[in-house]
Amino acid sequence: MGKIFEVKNLEDAKKIAIEEFELPEKDLKFEVLKETKGFLGIGSKIEVEVSVTTDGIEEGKKYIKAILDYNGAEGFIEKKVRGNNVEFNIDAGDFNGYLIGKNSRNLIALQTLVSTIVNRYYSKEDKKAVLVDVGGYKKRREKNLESMAVDWGKQVARSKQAITITDLNAYERKIIHNKLSTWKDVQTHSEGDGSDRVLIIEPKQ
């Protein structure tokens, strides 16, 4: 279901829709639902339903493929869609390390870009939660962080001394927060800004 516009003519509908959807005309479909004739042509109006015809998920996959092609990298892009959850898992061999980057910075940036591209084609009510992974890196990293969170939690509970964890991105800090959120004797919070933000695990008062 698209949006319905009541306008004077089809050209007006196109101008308004292009601005509102922030998409080119080629990505939109226009269907005249109703036409009302005015007296001697004055006051004539039409109802036009405008819908997006482009598959945003496929556009996201094309964008990833374009990055691989631009860098001369051959790779496989696996796409999984479950409801509004969309996952792209990339395996580009030796190029995987570059896609991930130091402290996952390239991977975080790539996921942000792909998510933006995918969601250009969907309404606010139908936004997609986009996950981009490279060679299963995120899943392995998540398991490792959960294991380390348990070790850190036990250390703090035993020593009654807080510890500070550096060099984690927001996604990684969230994993540790979630893992220790139900513990009765320790608590977590973050401090600092930007790249200097750290995670603190401390005894619960």
C-alpha positions in Angstrom: 0.0 0.0 0.0 1.4 3.4 -1.0 0.4 7.0 -0.2 -2.5 8.7 -1.9 -2.2 12.3 -3.1 -5.0 14.5 -4.2 -3.5 16.9 -6.9 -4.4 18.8 -10.0 -2.6 16.5 -12.4 -0.1 13.6 -12.6 2.9 15.9 -13.0 2.1 17.5 -9.6 1.8 14.0 -8.1 5.2 13.1 -9.4 6.9 16.3 -8.0 5.3 15.9 -4.6 6.0 12.1 -4.4 9.7 12.5 -5.4 10.2 15.1 -2.7 8.3 13.2 0.0 9.7 9.7 -0.7 13.2 11.2 -1.5 13.5 8.8 -4.4 13.8 9.2 -8.1 10.8 8.7 -10.3 12.1 5.3 -11.6 11.7 3.8 -8.1 8.0 4.9 -7.9 4.7 3.6 -9.4 1.8 6.0 -10.0 -1.8 4.9 -10.3 -4.7 7.2 -10.8 -7.5 6.1 -8.5 -10.1 8.8 -9.1 -10.6 11.7 -11.4 -12.9 14.6 -10.6 -13.9 16.9 -13.5 -14.4 20.6 -12.6 -16.7 23.1 -14.3 -15.2 24.0 -17.7 -11.9 22.3 -16.5 -11.7 24.6 -13.4 -11.2 22.7 -10.1 -10.4 19.4 -11.7 -8.4 17.0 -9.5 -7.2 13.5 -9.3 -6.3 11.0 -6.6 -3.0 9.2 -7.3 -1.7 6.3 -5.3 2.1 6.3 -5.2 4.1 3.2 -4.2 7.7 2.2 -4.1 8.6 -0.5 -6.7 12.3 -1.0 -5.8 13.3 -3.8 -3.4 15.4 -2.0 -0.8 16.9 -5.3 0.5 18.2 -6.1 -3.0 19.6 -2.5 -3.3 21.5 -3.1 -0.1 23.0 -6.3 -1.5 23.9 -4.5 -4.7 25.7 -1.8 -2.7 27.9 -4.4 -0.9 28.6 -6.1 -4.3 29.7 -2.7 -5.7 32.1 -2.3 -2.9 33.7 -5.7 -3.5 33.8 -5.0 -7.3 35.4 -1.6 -6.8 38.2 -3.1 -4.7 38.7 -6.1 -7.0 37.6 -8.5 -4.4 35.6 -11.6 -5.1 33.2 -12.7 -2.5 29.9 -14.3 -1.6 27.0 -12.4 0.0 24.5 -14.4 1.9 21.1 -12.7 2.5 18.7 -13.8 5.2 15.3 -12.1 5.7 13.0 -12.9 8.7 10.2 -10.5 9.0 11.7 -7.0 9.3 15.1 -8.4 10.2 17.6 -8.5 7.4 21.1 -10.1 7.6 23.9 -9.9 5.1 26.9 -12.1 5.7 29.9 -11.4 3.5 32.8 -13.8 2.8 35.4 -12.2 0.7 38.5 -14.2 1.7 41.6 -12.1 2.2 39.5 -8.9 1.9 37.5 -9.8 5.0 40.0 -8.1 7.3 39.7 -4.8 5.5 35.9 -5.0 5.6 36.1 -5.5 9.4 38.8 -2.9 10.1 40.5 -2.1 13.4 38.1 -2.4 16.3 35.4 -3.3 13.8 35.2 0.3 12.6 34.9 -0.5 8.9 32.2 -3.1 9.6 30.3 -0.7 11.8 30.4 2.0 9.0 29.4 -0.5 6.4 26.4 -1.7 8.4 25.3 1.9 8.9 25.6 2.7 5.2 23.8 -0.5 4.1 21.0 0.1 6.6 20.5 3.6 5.3 20.3 2.4 1.7 17.9 -0.4 2.5 15.6 1.7 4.5 15.3 4.5 1.9 12.7 2.3 0.3 10.5 1.6 3.3 8.1 3.6 5.4 8.7 4.3 9.0 6.3 1.6 10.0 8.1 -1.0 7.8 11.7 -0.1 8.6 14.2 -3.0 8.5 16.7 -4.0 11.2 19.8 -4.5 9.2 22.8 -6.6 10.3 26.0 -6.9 8.3 28.6 -9.5 9.2 31.8 -10.6 7.6 32.8 -14.2 7.7 30.8 -14.8 10.9 33.0 -12.3 12.7 30.3 -10.7 14.8 28.9 -14.0 16.0 32.3 -15.2 17.1 33.1 -11.9 18.7 29.8 -11.9 20.6 30.5 -15.4 22.0 34.1 -14.3 23.0 32.8 -11.1 24.7 30.1 -13.0 26.6 32.7 -15.4 27.9 35.0 -12.5 28.9 32.1 -10.7 30.5 31.5 -13.7 32.8 35.2 -13.8 33.7 35.3 -10.0 34.4 32.1 -10.3 36.4 33.5 -13.0 38.6 36.7 -11.1 39.1 34.8 -8.0 40.3 32.4 -10.0 42.5 35.4 -11.7 44.1 37.7 -8.7 44.5 35.1 -6.1 45.2 37.2 -3.8 42.9 35.8 -2.1 39.8 37.6 -2.7 36.4 37.6 -0.5 33.3 37.4 -2.0 29.8 38.7 0.0 27.0 38.8 -0.3 23.1 35.2 -1.5 22.8 32.6 -0.1 20.3 29.0 0.6 21.3 27.8 -2.7 20.0 30.4 -4.6 22.0 29.7 -2.7 25.2 26.0 -3.5 24.8 26.8 -7.2 24.7 28.7 -7.0 28.0 25.9 -4.8 29.6 23.3 -7.4 28.5 25.3 -10.4 29.7 25.8 -8.9 33.2 22.5 -7.1 33.5 20.9 -9.9 35.7 23.8 -10.4 38.0 23.0 -9.6 41.6 26.5 -8.6 42.8 27.9 -6.6 39.9 26.7 -3.7 37.7 27.9 -2.0 34.5 27.9 1.5 33.0 29.8 3.5 30.4 31.7 6.7 30.8 33.3 9.1 28.4 32.6 10.3 24.9 33.3 9.0 21.4 36.4 6.8 21.0 37.4 7.5 24.6 34.2 5.9 26.0 34.9 3.0 28.3 32.9 0.3 30.1 33.1 0.0 33.9 32.2 -3.2 35.8 31.8 -2.6 39.5 30.4 -4.2 42.6 26.7 -3.5 43.1 26.1 -1.4 46.2 
